[in-house]
Amino acid sequence: MRPRLFDVLVAAVRPLTPQVNEYLLRAPDGGPLPAYEAGAHIELHWAMPDGASMLRHYSLVGGDAAGDDPPGTWRIAVQREDRARGSADLHRRFKPGMTLTCSYPLHHFRMDRRDTHSVLIAGGMGITPILSMLRSVVRRGCSFDMVYTARAVERMAYRQEVQTLAGARARLHDSATQGRLNLRAYLAAQPAGATAYVCGPASLIQAVHDAAASLGWDPARVRSETFAAAPSADDVAFDVELRASGRTVRVPAGATILDTLTAAGLHPLYDCRRGECGLCPMPVVAADGPLRHRDSYLSADERAAGKSLCICVSRMQGDLLVLDA
């Protein structure tokens, strides 16, 4: 049985925008890294300066406009969010030569190679898996169309790569000057039977699903990967006591309960990490502060009852949370 985690080295760092850096990762021995498909991501583990464990998820970009990365190189891009401890620490301390721990590639956002026409929709840092998909359809000579939206063109990481690879089939949409993207009109212009792949903020994901539904699209023709709920400025660290196992872990303000348990060597059930699938909810025994539900799985009544919590995205505003686990 292969190990779940292994080490990689930061080989190079390149700024893409004032807030986004690209990181090249390589195996310490210079050998090949595990293969992956377009849309895959990895878990990255490291220790914060205060000793707290950090775990974050980053899509594998796969290459640049010139071609795919070699088997011994992985490429990720990270946007700095100053209120989020993980990305801020990563930007500050990750330098060439630093060793990190990561997972094997995870494939929760796959392309279907049987698609007759692919519609690629990226919002902000959602470009990272979409760029790997773009490279895949271009390499295979597939029919596709693409739109990349952000608040300003200068905030679009990899915009030159997108233009080089896609040419006239890619549209860069600056929402600050062009207003909200008309997704219904955009999807209506696509060929019959097209499949849309969208990654970005939850609001963009929902807008694409709503636009497709209004046009009568089969829901299976819209495939998405959304970002987990961003940390809030008033998030606090708290302890989680696992009543059944007798263990207590400290959840930092910038980490999820699921990530903290995983980093501590525990193995809770999970799948989507977005609060959608219903695999990770745990029974709440006690909480000395209000629960912050950020999932879309629990009903309003279940949230109000406070007896269950989706540990992949939700948290509490207090000192101690006791879970029946």
C-alpha contacts under 8 A as a table, 3 or more apart, distances in Angstrom:
res1	aa1	res2	aa2	distance
3	P	6	F	7.11
4	R	103	S	5.88
4	R	104	Y	6.65
5	L	101	T	6.44
5	L	102	C	5.41
5	L	103	S	4.58
5	L	104	Y	6.76
6	F	101	T	5.48
6	F	102	C	5.65
6	F	103	S	6.52
7	D	27	A	6.99
7	D	28	P	7.16
7	D	99	T	6.52
7	D	100	L	5.55
7	D	101	T	4.42
7	D	102	C	6.18
8	V	25	L	6.09
8	V	26	R	5.46
8	V	27	A	4.80
8	V	28	P	5.82
8	V	99	T	5.76
8	V	100	L	5.39
8	V	101	T	6.18
8	V	102	C	7.04
9	L	25	L	5.46
9	L	26	R	5.24
9	L	27	A	6.07
9	L	28	P	5.78
9	L	96	P	7.42
9	L	97	G	5.84
9	L	98	M	5.68
9	L	99	T	4.62
9	L	100	L	6.19
10	V	13	V	7.65
10	V	23	Y	6.71
10	V	24	L	5.96
10	V	25	L	4.76
10	V	26	R	6.61
10	V	94	F	7.30
10	V	95	K	6.47
10	V	96	P	4.81
10	V	97	G	5.41
10	V	98	M	5.41
10	V	99	T	6.47
10	V	100	L	7.49
11	A	23	Y	7.44
11	A	24	L	5.35
11	A	25	L	5.45
11	A	26	R	6.20
11	A	96	P	4.91
11	A	97	G	6.14
12	A	23	Y	5.85
12	A	24	L	5.15
12	A	25	L	7.43
12	A	95	K	7.40
12	A	96	P	5.26
13	V	21	N	6.73
13	V	22	E	5.66
13	V	23	Y	4.73
13	V	24	L	6.50
13	V	95	K	6.91
13	V	96	P	6.83
14	R	21	N	5.59
14	R	22	E	5.03
14	R	23	Y	6.58
15	P	18	P	7.02
15	P	19	Q	7.96
15	P	20	V	6.10
15	P	21	N	4.30
15	P	22	E	6.06
16	L	19	Q	7.76
16	L	20	V	5.44
16	L	21	N	5.44
16	L	22	E	6.54
16	L	157	A	5.68
16	L	158	Y	7.12
17	T	20	V	5.01
17	T	21	N	7.03
17	T	154	E	7.19
17	T	155	R	6.23
17	T	156	M	7.49
17	T	157	A	6.20
18	P	155	R	7.94
19	Q	79	Q	5.51
19	Q	80	R	5.32
19	Q	81	E	7.98
19	Q	155	R	7.99
20	V	77	A	6.65
20	V	78	V	5.48
20	V	79	Q	4.27
20	V	80	R	6.18
20	V	157	A	7.02
21	N	77	A	5.60
21	N	78	V	5.50
21	N	79	Q	6.61
21	N	91	H	7.34
22	E	75	R	7.02
22	E	76	I	5.76
22	E	77	A	4.23
22	E	78	V	6.44
23	Y	75	R	5.79
23	Y	76	I	5.39
23	Y	77	A	6.10
23	Y	78	V	7.91
24	L	73	T	6.53
24	L	74	W	5.74
24	L	75	R	4.68
24	L	76	I	6.68
25	L	73	T	5.66
25	L	74	W	4.99
25	L	75	R	6.21
25	L	76	I	7.99
26	R	30	G	6.56
26	R	31	G	7.97
26	R	33	L	7.28
26	R	72	G	5.77
26	R	73	T	4.95
26	R	74	W	6.44
27	A	30	G	5.11
27	A	31	G	5.86
27	A	32	P	6.88
27	A	33	L	6.40
27	A	72	G	6.60
27	A	73	T	7.67
28	P	31	G	7.64
30	G	72	G	6.60
31	G	72	G	5.70
32	P	71	P	4.96
32	P	72	G	3.96
32	P	73	T	7.46
33	L	71	P	5.87
33	L	72	G	5.05
33	L	73	T	6.78
33	L	74	W	7.62
34	P	71	P	7.64
34	P	104	Y	6.81
34	P	105	P	7.30
35	A	71	P	7.15
35	A	105	P	7.70
36	Y	40	A	6.42
36	Y	105	P	6.12
36	Y	107	H	7.92
37	E	40	A	5.88
37	E	107	H	7.38
37	E	110	R	7.35
38	A	60	L	7.86
38	A	62	G	7.50
38	A	110	R	6.76
38	A	111	M	7.08
38	A	129	P	6.85
38	A	132	S	5.07
38	A	133	M	5.16
38	A	136	S	6.77
39	G	59	S	6.81
39	G	60	L	7.14
39	G	107	H	6.90
39	G	108	H	7.72
39	G	109	F	5.30
39	G	110	R	5.73
39	G	111	M	7.35
39	G	129	P	4.54
39	G	130	I	6.79
39	G	132	S	6.26
39	G	133	M	6.30
40	A	59	S	5.88
40	A	60	L	5.98
40	A	105	P	5.98
40	A	106	L	5.43
40	A	107	H	4.71
40	A	108	H	6.82
40	A	109	F	6.47
40	A	110	R	7.32
40	A	129	P	7.00
41	H	57	H	6.59
41	H	58	Y	5.33
41	H	59	S	3.88
41	H	60	L	5.29
41	H	105	P	5.55
41	H	106	L	5.32
41	H	107	H	6.78
41	H	129	P	7.89
42	I	57	H	5.64
42	I	58	Y	5.58
42	I	59	S	6.38
42	I	60	L	7.15
42	I	102	C	6.63
42	I	103	S	5.64
42	I	104	Y	6.34
42	I	105	P	4.97
42	I	106	L	5.92
43	E	55	L	6.55
43	E	56	R	5.68
43	E	57	H	4.60
43	E	58	Y	6.65
43	E	102	C	5.42
43	E	103	S	5.19
43	E	104	Y	7.82
43	E	105	P	7.95
44	L	55	L	5.55
44	L	56	R	5.32
44	L	57	H	6.12
44	L	58	Y	7.40
44	L	100	L	7.13
44	L	101	T	5.99
44	L	102	C	4.49
44	L	103	S	6.78
45	H	53	S	7.32
45	H	54	M	5.69
45	H	55	L	4.59
45	H	56	R	6.77
45	H	100	L	6.47
45	H	101	T	5.06
45	H	102	C	5.78
45	H	263	A	7.40
46	W	53	S	6.12
46	W	54	M	5.39
46	W	55	L	6.71
46	W	100	L	6.02
46	W	101	T	6.47
47	A	50	D	7.88
47	A	51	G	5.62
47	A	52	A	5.73
47	A	53	S	4.72
47	A	54	M	5.85
48	M	51	G	5.15
48	M	52	A	5.18
48	M	53	S	6.17
48	M	54	M	6.60
48	M	89	D	7.34
49	P	52	A	7.36
52	A	252	P	7.31
53	S	260	T	6.95
53	S	263	A	6.30
53	S	264	A	7.85
54	M	86	G	6.66
54	M	255	A	6.80
54	M	259	D	7.46
54	M	260	T	7.25
54	M	263	A	7.21
55	L	86	G	7.89
55	L	255	A	7.35
55	L	259	D	5.71
55	L	260	T	7.40
55	L	263	A	6.81
56	R	86	G	7.35
56	R	259	D	7.73
58	Y	76	I	6.28
58	Y	77	A	7.33
58	Y	78	V	7.55
59	S	76	I	6.19
59	S	77	A	7.79
59	S	128	T	5.84
59	S	129	P	5.53
60	L	74	W	6.53
60	L	75	R	5.65
60	L	76	I	5.30
60	L	128	T	6.94
60	L	129	P	6.62
60	L	132	S	7.43
61	V	74	W	7.67
61	V	75	R	5.44
61	V	76	I	5.69
61	V	77	A	7.57
61	V	128	T	5.32
61	V	129	P	6.06
61	V	131	L	6.37
61	V	132	S	5.25
62	G	68	D	5.75
62	G	69	D	5.64
62	G	74	W	6.68
62	G	75	R	6.03
62	G	132	S	5.55
63	G	66	A	7.61
63	G	67	G	5.76
63	G	68	D	4.30
63	G	69	D	4.49
63	G	75	R	6.85
63	G	132	S	7.50
64	D	67	G	5.62
64	D	68	D	6.60
64	D	69	D	7.49
64	D	161	E	6.42
65	A	161	E	4.85
65	A	162	V	7.56
65	A	164	T	6.33
65	A	165	L	6.05
67	G	135	R	7.91
68	D	135	R	7.93
69	D	72	G	7.89
69	D	73	T	5.99
69	D	74	W	6.99
69	D	75	R	7.77
70	P	73	T	5.65
71	P	74	W	7.98
76	I	128	T	7.60
77	A	128	T	7.07
78	V	87	S	6.84
78	V	91	H	7.89
79	Q	87	S	6.72
79	Q	125	M	7.27
80	R	84	A	7.97
80	R	87	S	5.08
80	R	88	A	5.38
80	R	91	H	6.56
81	E	84	A	5.28
81	E	85	R	7.86
81	E	87	S	5.95
81	E	88	A	5.99
82	D	85	R	7.01
82	D	87	S	7.46
82	D	88	A	5.44
83	R	88	A	7.72
83	R	231	P	7.30
83	R	232	S	7.64
83	R	233	A	6.25
84	A	87	S	6.05
84	A	88	A	6.32
84	A	231	P	6.12
84	A	254	G	5.41
85	R	88	A	5.35
85	R	89	D	5.91
85	R	253	A	7.77
85	R	254	G	5.29
86	G	89	D	5.32
86	G	90	L	6.11
86	G	254	G	6.49
86	G	255	A	7.75
87	S	90	L	4.94
87	S	91	H	6.15
88	A	91	H	5.27
88	A	92	R	6.18
89	D	92	R	5.02
89	D	93	R	5.95
89	D	94	F	7.79
90	L	93	R	5.50
90	L	94	F	5.27
91	H	94	F	6.04
94	F	98	M	6.43
95	K	98	M	5.78
103	S	106	L	7.98
107	H	110	R	6.25
108	H	272	C	7.56
109	F	223	R	7.58
109	F	224	S	7.02
109	F	225	E	6.38
111	M	133	M	7.37
111	M	197	Y	7.96
112	D	115	D	5.78
115	D	118	S	6.38
115	D	194	A	7.19
115	D	195	T	6.67
116	T	142	C	7.59
116	T	143	S	6.67
116	T	193	G	7.18
116	T	194	A	6.53
116	T	195	T	7.99
117	H	142	C	7.09
117	H	143	S	4.85
117	H	144	F	5.18
117	H	145	D	7.89
117	H	191	P	7.18
117	H	193	G	7.32
117	H	194	A	4.82
117	H	195	T	6.36
118	S	142	C	7.95
118	S	143	S	6.48
118	S	144	F	4.55
118	S	145	D	6.50
118	S	194	A	5.81
118	S	195	T	5.11
118	S	196	A	5.87
118	S	197	Y	7.32
119	V	144	F	5.66
119	V	145	D	5.01
119	V	146	M	5.70
119	V	190	Q	7.83
119	V	194	A	6.79
119	V	195	T	5.96
119	V	196	A	4.40
119	V	197	Y	6.06
120	L	130	I	6.48
120	L	133	M	7.84
120	L	134	L	7.39
120	L	144	F	7.43
120	L	145	D	6.25
120	L	146	M	4.54
120	L	147	V	6.43
120	L	196	A	5.97
120	L	197	Y	5.08
120	L	198	V	6.14
121	I	130	I	7.22
121	I	146	M	5.83
121	I	147	V	5.11
121	I	148	Y	5.98
121	I	149	T	7.97
121	I	196	A	7.28
121	I	197	Y	6.07
121	I	198	V	4.57
121	I	199	C	6.58
122	A	125	M	7.61
122	A	126	G	5.05
122	A	127	I	4.95
122	A	130	I	6.26
122	A	147	V	6.47
122	A	148	Y	4.75
122	A	149	T	6.27
122	A	198	V	5.80
122	A	199	C	5.27
122	A	200	G	5.95
123	G	126	G	5.07
123	G	127	I	6.46
123	G	148	Y	5.96
123	G	149	T	4.96
123	G	150	A	5.85
123	G	198	V	7.95
123	G	199	C	6.31
123	G	200	G	4.42
123	G	201	P	6.62
123	G	204	L	7.01
124	G	127	I	6.27
124	G	148	Y	7.64
124	G	149	T	6.41
124	G	150	A	5.07
124	G	151	R	7.96
124	G	155	R	7.73
124	G	156	M	6.54
124	G	157	A	7.90
124	G	200	G	6.14
124	G	201	P	7.72
125	M	128	T	6.17
125	M	156	M	7.95
125	M	157	A	7.40
125	M	200	G	6.41
126	G	129	P	6.55
126	G	130	I	6.73
126	G	198	V	7.78
126	G	199	C	4.56
126	G	200	G	4.12
126	G	201	P	7.55
126	G	226	T	7.79
127	I	130	I	4.95
127	I	131	L	5.64
127	I	148	Y	7.31
127	I	157	A	7.54
127	I	158	Y	7.73
127	I	199	C	7.09
127	I	200	G	7.57
128	T	131	L	5.40
128	T	132	S	6.84
129	P	132	S	5.28
129	P	133	M	6.43
129	P	199	C	7.46
130	I	133	M	4.94
130	I	134	L	6.06
130	I	197	Y	7.68
130	I	198	V	7.49
130	I	199	C	7.01
131	L	134	L	4.88
131	L	135	R	6.22
131	L	162	V	7.12
132	S	135	R	5.16
132	S	136	S	6.28
133	M	136	S	4.94
133	M	137	V	6.33
134	L	137	V	5.37
134	L	138	V	6.16
134	L	162	V	7.88
134	L	165	L	7.58
134	L	166	A	7.54
135	R	138	V	5.22
135	R	139	R	6.01
135	R	165	L	7.06
136	S	139	R	5.21
136	S	140	R	6.18
137	V	140	R	5.12
137	V	141	G	5.94
137	V	142	C	5.01
137	V	143	S	7.34
137	V	144	F	7.17
138	V	141	G	5.10
138	V	142	C	6.30
138	V	165	L	7.06
138	V	166	A	7.41
139	R	142	C	7.89
144	F	169	R	7.38
145	D	169	R	5.22
145	D	170	A	6.24
146	M	166	A	7.91
146	M	169	R	6.15
146	M	170	A	4.58
146	M	171	R	6.27
147	V	170	A	5.54
147	V	171	R	4.67
147	V	172	L	5.98
147	V	173	H	7.01
148	Y	170	A	7.46
148	Y	171	R	6.20
148	Y	172	L	4.96
148	Y	173	H	5.96
149	T	156	M	7.94
149	T	172	L	5.96
149	T	173	H	4.52
149	T	174	D	6.04
149	T	175	S	6.82
149	T	181	L	7.74
150	A	153	V	6.78
150	A	155	R	6.89
150	A	156	M	6.46
150	A	173	H	6.57
150	A	174	D	5.62
150	A	175	S	6.05
151	R	155	R	7.13
151	R	174	D	5.53
151	R	175	S	4.92
151	R	176	A	5.17
152	A	155	R	5.45
152	A	156	M	7.08
152	A	174	D	4.92
152	A	175	S	6.62
152	A	176	A	6.05
152	A	177	T	7.84
153	V	156	M	5.36
153	V	159	R	7.99
153	V	172	L	7.36
153	V	173	H	7.56
153	V	174	D	5.70
154	E	157	A	7.91
156	M	159	R	5.56
158	Y	161	E	5.16
158	Y	162	V	6.25
159	R	162	V	5.04
159	R	163	Q	6.27
159	R	172	L	7.86
160	Q	163	Q	5.12
160	Q	164	T	6.08
161	E	164	T	5.09
161	E	165	L	6.03
162	V	165	L	5.30
162	V	166	A	5.79
162	V	167	G	7.56
162	V	170	A	7.07
163	Q	166	A	5.35
163	Q	167	G	4.95
163	Q	168	A	7.62
163	Q	170	A	6.58
164	T	167	G	5.69
166	A	169	R	5.38
166	A	170	A	5.46
167	G	170	A	6.05
168	A	171	R	7.31
173	H	178	Q	6.99
173	H	181	L	7.23
174	D	177	T	5.82
174	D	178	Q	5.67
174	D	179	G	7.45
175	S	178	Q	4.94
175	S	179	G	4.55
175	S	180	R	5.55
175	S	181	L	7.02
176	A	179	G	5.90
178	Q	181	L	7.72
182	N	185	A	5.61
182	N	186	Y	6.28
183	L	186	Y	4.86
183	L	187	L	6.02
183	L	207	A	7.34
183	L	208	V	6.37
183	L	211	A	6.14
184	R	187	L	5.33
184	R	188	A	5.99
184	R	208	V	7.80
184	R	211	A	4.74
184	R	212	A	6.91
184	R	214	S	7.75
184	R	215	L	7.49
185	A	188	A	5.01
185	A	189	A	6.34
186	Y	189	A	5.44
186	Y	190	Q	7.05
187	L	190	Q	5.34
187	L	211	A	7.47
187	L	212	A	6.89
188	A	215	L	7.08
190	Q	194	A	6.58
191	P	194	A	5.76
193	G	221	R	7.88
194	A	221	R	7.06
195	T	221	R	4.62
195	T	222	V	5.99
195	T	223	R	7.68
196	A	221	R	6.08
196	A	222	V	4.77
196	A	223	R	6.12
197	Y	222	V	6.05
197	Y	223	R	4.89
197	Y	224	S	5.65
198	V	205	I	6.49
198	V	208	V	7.68
198	V	222	V	7.57
198	V	223	R	6.39
198	V	224	S	4.79
198	V	225	E	6.49
199	C	204	L	7.97
199	C	205	I	6.77
199	C	224	S	5.69
199	C	225	E	4.85
199	C	226	T	5.46
199	C	227	F	7.82
200	G	204	L	6.36
200	G	205	I	6.67
200	G	225	E	7.12
200	G	226	T	5.38
200	G	227	F	6.30
201	P	204	L	5.46
201	P	205	I	6.50
201	P	226	T	5.91
201	P	227	F	5.93
202	A	205	I	5.02
202	A	206	Q	6.15
202	A	226	T	5.67
202	A	227	F	6.77
203	S	206	Q	5.26
203	S	207	A	6.13
204	L	207	A	5.01
204	L	208	V	6.24
205	I	208	V	5.33
205	I	209	H	6.38
205	I	224	S	6.72
205	I	225	E	7.81
205	I	226	T	6.69
206	Q	209	H	5.10
206	Q	210	D	6.03
207	A	210	D	5.04
207	A	211	A	6.03
208	V	211	A	5.11
208	V	212	A	6.09
208	V	222	V	7.83
209	H	212	A	5.20
209	H	213	A	6.11
209	H	219	P	7.53
209	H	222	V	6.64
210	D	213	A	5.11
210	D	214	S	6.19
211	A	214	S	5.16
211	A	215	L	6.51
212	A	215	L	5.18
212	A	216	G	6.45
212	A	217	W	5.25
212	A	218	D	7.97
212	A	219	P	7.64
212	A	222	V	7.53
213	A	216	G	5.03
213	A	217	W	5.42
213	A	218	D	7.38
213	A	219	P	7.02
214	S	217	W	7.56
217	W	221	R	6.75
218	D	221	R	5.58
218	D	222	V	7.86
219	P	222	V	5.78
220	A	223	R	6.88
226	T	274	R	7.19
227	F	230	A	7.71
227	F	274	R	7.11
228	A	273	R	6.83
228	A	274	R	5.17
228	A	313	V	6.54
229	A	274	R	7.54
229	A	294	R	6.84
229	A	313	V	6.36
231	P	235	D	6.73
231	P	253	A	7.71
231	P	254	G	6.11
232	S	235	D	5.33
235	D	253	A	5.34
235	D	254	G	7.53
235	D	317	Q	6.91
236	V	252	P	7.06
236	V	253	A	4.60
236	V	317	Q	6.37
236	V	318	G	7.44
237	A	250	R	7.06
237	A	251	V	5.44
237	A	252	P	4.42
237	A	253	A	4.42
237	A	319	D	7.44
238	F	250	R	5.84
238	F	251	V	5.40
238	F	252	P	6.85
238	F	253	A	7.77
238	F	316	M	7.67
238	F	317	Q	7.77
238	F	318	G	6.36
238	F	319	D	4.68
238	F	320	L	5.79
238	F	321	L	7.43
239	D	248	T	6.60
239	D	249	V	5.68
239	D	250	R	4.48
239	D	251	V	5.96
239	D	319	D	6.03
239	D	320	L	4.84
239	D	321	L	6.22
240	V	248	T	5.47
240	V	249	V	5.37
240	V	250	R	6.31
240	V	251	V	7.05
240	V	257	I	7.95
240	V	320	L	5.91
240	V	321	L	4.83
240	V	322	V	5.73
240	V	323	L	7.12
241	E	246	G	7.02
241	E	247	R	5.92
241	E	248	T	4.27
241	E	249	V	6.64
241	E	320	L	7.29
241	E	321	L	6.22
241	E	322	V	4.68
241	E	323	L	6.21
242	L	245	S	5.66
242	L	246	G	5.58
242	L	247	R	5.33
242	L	248	T	6.05
242	L	322	V	6.07
242	L	323	L	5.17
242	L	324	D	6.08
242	L	325	A	5.07
243	R	246	G	5.23
243	R	247	R	7.26
243	R	322	V	6.53
243	R	323	L	5.99
243	R	324	D	5.22
243	R	325	A	5.77
244	A	324	D	5.97
244	A	325	A	4.95
245	S	325	A	6.47
249	V	260	T	7.46
249	V	261	L	7.33
249	V	264	A	7.75
250	R	260	T	7.56
251	V	255	A	6.39
251	V	256	T	6.85
251	V	257	I	6.08
251	V	260	T	5.98
252	P	255	A	5.35
252	P	256	T	7.73
255	A	259	D	6.47
255	A	260	T	6.70
256	T	259	D	5.19
256	T	260	T	6.19
256	T	311	I	6.94
256	T	312	C	6.10
256	T	313	V	6.15
256	T	314	S	7.33
256	T	315	R	7.16
257	I	260	T	5.13
257	I	261	L	6.16
257	I	311	I	5.27
257	I	312	C	6.38
257	I	313	V	7.67
257	I	314	S	7.73
257	I	315	R	6.94
258	L	261	L	5.23
258	L	262	T	6.10
258	L	268	P	7.28
258	L	311	I	5.30
258	L	312	C	4.98
258	L	313	V	7.93
259	D	262	T	5.10
259	D	263	A	6.03
259	D	312	C	7.38
260	T	263	A	5.11
260	T	264	A	6.19
261	L	264	A	5.05
261	L	265	G	6.64
261	L	266	L	5.34
261	L	267	H	7.14
261	L	268	P	7.38
262	T	265	G	5.31
262	T	266	L	5.07
262	T	267	H	5.84
262	T	268	P	7.30
263	A	266	L	7.26
268	P	280	C	7.12
269	L	279	L	6.19
269	L	280	C	5.38
270	Y	273	R	6.74
270	Y	279	L	5.23
270	Y	280	C	4.75
270	Y	312	C	7.54
271	D	277	C	6.87
271	D	279	L	6.53
271	D	280	C	7.55
272	C	275	G	6.88
272	C	276	E	6.57
272	C	277	C	5.96
273	R	276	E	7.68
273	R	312	C	5.11
273	R	313	V	6.94
274	R	277	C	7.75
274	R	295	D	6.91
274	R	312	C	6.61
274	R	313	V	6.36
275	G	278	G	6.89
275	G	294	R	7.07
275	G	295	D	4.11
275	G	296	S	5.67
275	G	297	Y	6.06
275	G	310	C	6.17
275	G	312	C	6.25
275	G	313	V	5.91
275	G	314	S	7.95
276	E	295	D	6.38
276	E	296	S	5.39
276	E	297	Y	5.01
277	C	280	C	7.92
277	C	297	Y	6.71
278	G	281	P	6.27
278	G	297	Y	5.92
278	G	298	L	7.79
278	G	310	C	7.50
280	C	310	C	5.62
280	C	311	I	6.12
280	C	312	C	6.77
281	P	308	S	6.06
281	P	309	L	5.02
281	P	310	C	4.06
281	P	311	I	6.03
282	M	308	S	5.49
282	M	309	L	5.51
282	M	310	C	6.56
282	M	311	I	7.03
282	M	323	L	6.55
282	M	324	D	6.82
282	M	325	A	7.21
283	P	307	K	5.73
283	P	308	S	4.53
283	P	309	L	6.69
283	P	323	L	5.79
283	P	324	D	5.40
283	P	325	A	7.73
284	V	287	A	7.44
284	V	306	G	7.07
284	V	307	K	4.89
284	V	308	S	5.17
284	V	309	L	6.72
284	V	321	L	7.61
284	V	322	V	6.18
284	V	323	L	4.72
284	V	324	D	6.25
285	V	307	K	7.19
285	V	321	L	7.88
285	V	322	V	5.31
285	V	323	L	5.33
285	V	324	D	6.04
286	A	321	L	5.97
286	A	322	V	5.02
286	A	323	L	7.16
287	A	290	P	7.24
287	A	291	L	7.63
287	A	316	M	7.77
287	A	318	G	7.49
287	A	320	L	5.95
287	A	321	L	4.51
287	A	322	V	6.21
288	D	318	G	5.71
288	D	319	D	6.46
288	D	320	L	5.88
288	D	321	L	6.79
289	G	316	M	6.39
289	G	317	Q	5.23
289	G	318	G	4.22
289	G	319	D	7.09
289	G	320	L	7.74
290	P	316	M	5.73
290	P	317	Q	5.42
290	P	318	G	6.86
291	L	306	G	7.09
291	L	314	S	7.62
291	L	315	R	6.03
291	L	316	M	4.24
291	L	317	Q	6.33
292	R	314	S	5.61
292	R	315	R	5.16
292	R	316	M	5.16
292	R	317	Q	6.99
293	H	303	R	6.88
293	H	309	L	7.06
293	H	310	C	7.49
293	H	313	V	7.66
293	H	314	S	4.82
293	H	315	R	6.74
294	R	310	C	8.00
294	R	313	V	5.77
294	R	314	S	4.97
295	D	298	L	6.82
295	D	310	C	6.53
295	D	313	V	6.31
295	D	314	S	6.58
296	S	299	S	7.90
298	L	302	E	5.85
298	L	303	R	6.30
299	S	302	E	5.09
299	S	303	R	6.24
300	A	303	R	5.15
300	A	304	A	6.17
301	D	304	A	5.07
301	D	305	A	6.15
302	E	305	A	5.12
302	E	306	G	6.50
302	E	307	K	7.05
302	E	308	S	7.15
303	R	306	G	5.30
303	R	307	K	7.56
303	R	308	S	7.32
303	R	309	L	7.95
305	A	308	S	8.00
306	G	309	L	7.46
309	L	314	S	6.50
309	L	315	R	7.67
310	C	313	V	6.23
310	C	314	S	5.58
311	I	314	S	5.46
311	I	315	R	6.91
316	M	321	L	7.33
318	G	321	L	7.78
